[in-house]
């Protein structure tokens, strides 16, 4: 089906409405959870929610998608560093016996975009 300007505008409007609905619902949900959690200040338990779009790969990507994917790579780097790398370094210092966990280092991916002076 050929895309004329009306179909393109409809797609843009549809996507904008979906994003606005998602954002509004997510903001409401966060506010509601915070309201419930704050009801008892002395409670030590908490729920943390991390909402990320996920790693997405489309045939045509926008700048927005580049930013989303970069953010996901940065989160993955942080997770890998703290859950695998730093913990395993601590095990070595403490001379603990454990099975080494191999993980993918995505530093090159992050450097490609953000490392000064050669990142894009």
HELIX and SHEET records of a PDB file:
HELIX    1   1 UNK A    5  UNK A   38  1                                  34    
HELIX    2   2 UNK A   63  UNK A   80  1                                  18    
HELIX    3   3 UNK A   81  UNK A   85  3                                   5    
HELIX    4   4 UNK A   86  UNK A   93  1                                   8    
HELIX    5   5 UNK A  107  UNK A  114  1                                   8    
END                                                                             
